[in-house]
Amino acid sequence: MKAVLCKAYGPPESLVLEDIPAPQPGTGEVLVDVHASALNFPDVLMIAGKYQSQPPFPFSPGGELAGTIAALGDGVAGFEVGERVFAATGVGGFAEQVVVRDKALLRIPESMNFAQASGISTTYGTSYYALKQRADLQPGETLLVLGAAGGVGLAAVELGKAMGARVLAAASSAEKLAAAKAAGADELIDYSDGELKDKVKALTDGKGADVIYDPVGGALFDQCMRSINWYGRILVIGFAAGDIPKVPINLILLKSCQLVGVFFGSWSARFPTEARENLQQVLDFHSAGKIQALVGREFSLEQYAEALRCLSERQAIGKVVVNVR
């Protein structure tokens, strides 16, 4: 089978597309014919050797995938060959076949195609965990989403609306803000000029947002700290801007606010039942028409470097997907 491999840390162009032996499912495992694999920012960090946890060489990027079941290992019950399924695997999606633990698989609902399903696990899993378990977002609260046109950002906008919040979507261009508006955002903030705090205060009668969802980090983080309401919760999702900001902890004291870390991968590994329940609720939202699961750009397997560049340079609106088949 064909697979994209990372054999040494470097840029996307350093990866190679090779023929390698197809994997075989073991006990409790399922062999999946991969149709689509969605990219996430950890994919970019992993190939550069900058992620919190690094897989051993050689590894294939692509932390989530969707496809059809090709074969069942011993002890697998409840699935059949040919069924459409999706999963978060952490790595391995840029390959024609992948072995997945049966407990990690979920069936693709009729309302989704392979590209959409491949991008559900991490982005919506992260955003729903962040808003539900970490922020305890309540109906009527104000949610500010930075990077609102990226994969996790759009997911946060849609889920925030589905949970009954007033959503302020912040992004760096009119095109990105239009996507956030289509996803249900109530108010739009263009921070391409570097200004955020005053715009948030103007939309919240000077109070600030109750919950801030920040996958960007960098220079805007200090303004987030100054844009939070009393008893507010600032969700640290990631650092797409590249810089890890320093925290002015005096502001945490003055606002009686919380700075909350969100590490979905570790949580879902520790609490798989709760993570699975969250994903099922996300699928229910999609079936009810409350979320769209927007796929912004699609590439072929041979275009793996271009796909990774699209994500790392923040060119995409919605999910970036590699179509393997």
C-alpha positions in Angstrom: 0.0 0.0 0.0 1.0 3.7 -0.4 1.8 5.8 2.7 3.4 9.2 3.4 6.2 8.7 5.8 8.2 11.1 8.1 11.6 9.6 8.6 13.3 12.7 10.0 12.1 16.0 11.4 11.7 18.7 8.8 9.3 20.7 6.6 6.4 19.0 4.7 8.6 18.6 1.6 11.0 16.3 3.6 8.2 13.6 3.8 8.2 10.8 1.3 5.5 8.8 -0.4 6.4 5.1 -0.5 5.0 1.6 -1.0 5.1 -0.3 2.3 3.6 -3.6 3.5 -0.1 -3.4 4.4 -0.8 -3.9 8.1 -2.8 -6.8 9.5 -5.4 -6.4 12.3 -4.7 -8.1 15.6 -7.0 -9.1 18.4 -9.5 -6.3 19.0 -8.4 -4.4 15.9 -10.0 -3.4 12.6 -8.3 -2.9 9.2 -9.7 0.3 7.6 -9.5 1.3 3.9 -8.8 5.0 4.3 -10.8 7.3 2.1 -10.0 10.6 3.7 -7.7 11.9 6.4 -8.1 15.4 8.0 -5.2 17.5 9.1 -4.8 19.3 12.4 -2.1 21.6 13.7 -0.4 18.8 15.7 0.4 17.2 12.3 2.5 20.2 11.4 4.2 20.2 14.8 4.9 16.4 14.8 6.8 16.4 11.5 8.9 19.3 12.8 9.6 17.5 16.1 7.8 20.1 18.2 4.7 18.3 19.5 4.2 17.3 23.2 4.3 13.6 22.3 6.3 12.4 19.3 5.7 9.0 17.6 8.7 6.9 16.7 10.2 7.0 13.2 9.0 6.3 10.6 5.4 7.6 11.1 2.7 8.8 8.8 0.9 12.1 9.6 -2.8 12.3 9.7 -4.3 12.0 13.1 -7.9 11.4 12.1 -9.5 9.4 9.3 -12.6 8.0 7.7 -13.1 5.0 5.5 -14.6 1.5 5.2 -13.9 -1.6 7.1 -11.7 -4.0 5.1 -11.1 -6.8 7.7 -11.9 -7.7 11.4 -9.4 -9.0 13.9 -10.1 -11.7 16.4 -12.6 -10.7 19.1 -14.2 -7.8 17.2 -17.9 -7.7 17.5 -20.5 -5.1 16.5 -18.9 -4.2 13.2 -19.1 -5.6 9.7 -16.8 -5.5 6.6 -17.8 -2.6 4.3 -19.2 -0.3 7.0 -18.4 3.3 6.9 -16.4 4.4 10.0 -14.2 7.2 11.4 -11.7 7.5 14.2 -9.0 9.6 15.8 -5.7 7.7 15.6 -3.1 10.4 16.4 -1.0 9.4 13.4 -1.2 7.2 10.4 -4.0 8.7 8.3 -1.9 9.5 5.2 -1.9 5.8 4.2 -4.2 3.6 2.1 -4.9 1.2 5.0 -4.7 1.7 8.8 -5.3 -0.7 11.7 -7.5 0.9 14.4 -8.7 -0.4 17.8 -12.4 -1.4 17.5 -13.2 0.8 20.6 -11.9 3.9 18.7 -14.2 3.5 15.8 -17.6 5.2 15.3 -20.0 4.7 12.4 -20.4 7.6 9.9 -24.0 8.9 9.9 -25.9 9.1 6.7 -25.7 12.9 6.9 -21.9 12.9 6.4 -19.5 12.1 3.6 -16.0 10.7 4.2 -14.3 14.1 4.1 -16.6 15.6 6.7 -16.4 12.5 8.9 -12.6 12.5 8.8 -12.5 15.9 10.4 -15.0 15.4 13.2 -13.0 13.6 15.9 -10.3 16.1 16.8 -11.8 19.5 16.0 -15.2 18.9 17.3 -13.9 16.6 20.0 -11.6 19.3 21.2 -14.1 22.1 21.0 -16.9 20.3 22.7 -14.6 19.0 25.5 -13.4 22.6 25.9 -16.8 24.2 26.0 -18.6 21.5 27.9 -16.2 19.9 30.4 -13.6 22.7 30.8 -15.6 25.9 30.5 -19.1 24.6 31.5 -20.5 27.0 28.9 -24.1 28.0 29.8 -27.0 29.2 27.6 -27.0 33.0 27.4 -23.3 33.4 28.1 -21.0 35.3 25.7 -18.4 33.2 24.0 -15.4 34.8 22.1 -13.7 32.5 19.6 -10.3 33.5 18.2 -9.2 31.9 14.9 -12.9 31.5 14.2 -12.4 30.3 10.6 -9.9 27.5 11.3 -10.9 23.9 12.0 -11.3 24.1 15.8 -12.5 27.7 15.6 -15.4 27.0 13.3 -16.3 24.0 15.4 -16.3 26.2 18.5 -18.6 28.7 16.8 -21.1 26.1 15.8 -21.0 24.2 19.1 -21.3 27.4 21.1 -24.5 28.3 19.2 -25.8 24.8 19.6 -25.2 25.1 23.3 -27.2 28.4 23.5 -24.4 30.9 23.8 -24.0 34.3 22.2 -21.0 33.9 19.9 -18.4 36.6 19.0 -16.3 35.3 16.2 -12.8 36.9 15.8 -10.6 36.4 12.7 -8.1 38.2 10.5 -10.0 38.8 7.2 -13.4 39.5 5.8 -13.4 36.1 4.1 -12.8 34.2 7.3 -15.4 36.2 9.1 -17.9 35.5 6.4 -17.4 31.8 7.1 -17.8 32.3 10.8 -21.1 34.2 10.1 -22.3 31.3 8.0 -21.5 29.0 10.9 -23.9 31.0 13.1 -21.7 33.7 14.8 -23.8 36.5 16.3 -21.1 39.2 16.1 -17.9 39.5 14.0 -14.5 41.0 15.1 -11.7 41.7 12.6 -8.4 41.7 14.5 -6.2 42.1 11.4 -5.2 45.5 12.8 -4.0 43.9 16.1 -6.8 45.3 18.1 -9.2 43.1 20.0 -9.9 44.2 23.6 -11.7 47.4 22.8 -13.9 45.7 20.1 -14.9 43.0 22.6 -15.7 45.5 25.3 -17.8 47.5 22.8 -19.9 44.4 22.1 -20.3 43.4 25.7 -21.2 46.7 27.4 -17.7 46.9 28.8 -18.0 43.6 30.6 -16.0 41.3 28.4 -16.7 37.7 27.3 -17.7 35.0 29.8 -15.7 32.4 27.9 -12.7 33.0 25.5 -11.6 30.1 23.2 -8.0 30.8 22.1 -6.3 28.4 19.6 -4.0 31.3 18.4 -1.9 32.4 21.3 0.8 34.9 20.4 0.4 38.7 20.8 -3.4 38.5 21.1 -3.4 36.5 24.3 -2.6 39.5 26.5 -5.7 41.2 25.0 -7.7 38.1 25.8 -6.7 38.4 29.4 -8.0 42.0 29.3 -11.2 41.0 27.5 -12.6 38.5 30.0 -15.6 39.1 32.2 -15.7 38.6 36.0 -15.6 34.9 36.7 -14.8 34.3 33.1 -12.9 31.3 31.7 -10.1 31.5 29.2 -9.5 28.3 27.3 -5.9 27.6 26.2 -6.4 25.5 23.0 -3.1 25.9 21.2 -0.6 28.3 19.7 -1.2 28.6 15.9 0.5 32.0 15.9 3.8 30.2 16.8 4.6 32.1 20.1 3.7 30.8 23.5 2.6 33.8 25.5 3.5 34.6 29.1 0.6 34.9 31.5 0.0 38.2 33.5 -1.3 36.4 36.6 -2.2 39.7 38.2 -5.1 39.9 35.8 -6.3 36.4 36.9 -6.5 37.8 40.4 -8.2 41.1 39.4 -10.9 39.5 37.3 -11.4 36.4 39.5 -11.2 34.5 36.2 -9.8 31.1 35.3 -7.1 30.2 32.8 -8.0 26.6 31.7 -5.9 24.2 29.8 -7.5 22.0 27.1 -5.6 18.9 26.1 -8.2 16.8 24.4 -5.9 13.9 23.4 -4.8 13.2 26.9 -8.3 13.6 28.3 -9.9 11.3 25.7 -7.3 8.6 26.5 -7.9 8.9 30.2 -11.7 9.1 29.9 -12.7 7.2 26.7 -16.3 6.6 27.7 -16.9 10.4 28.2 -15.1 11.2 25.0 -17.2 8.8 23.0 -20.4 10.2 24.5 -19.2 13.7 23.5 -18.6 12.6 19.9 -22.0 11.0 19.8 -23.6 14.2 20.9 -21.6 16.0 18.2 -23.0 13.6 15.6 -26.5 14.2 16.9 -25.9 17.9 16.4 -25.0 17.3 12.8 -27.9 15.0 12.1 -30.2 17.8 13.6 -28.6 20.4 11.2 -26.9 22.4 14.1 -23.4 21.9 12.8 -22.1 21.8 9.2 -18.6 20.3 9.5 -17.2 22.5 6.8 -14.4 21.1 4.6 -12.5 24.1 3.2 -9.7 22.5 1.1 -9.2 19.0 -0.3 -6.0 17.5 -1.6 -4.9 14.2 -3.1 -2.4 11.9 -1.2 0.3 12.9 -3.7 -0.3 16.6 -2.6 0.5 15.9 1.0 3.2 18.7 1.2 0.8 21.3 -0.2 -1.9 20.2 2.2 0.4 20.5 5.2 1.6 23.9 4.0 -2.0 25.1 3.6 -2.6 24.3 7.2 0.7 25.6 8.6 0.3 28.9 6.8 -3.3 29.2 8.0 -4.7 29.5 4.5 -7.6 27.3 5.1 -11.2 28.1 6.1 -12.6 25.0 7.8 -10.9 21.6 7.6 -8.0 20.6 5.3 -8.6 17.1 4.1 -6.4 14.6 2.1 -8.4 12.3 0.0 -6.6 9.0 0.0 -9.0 7.2 -2.3 
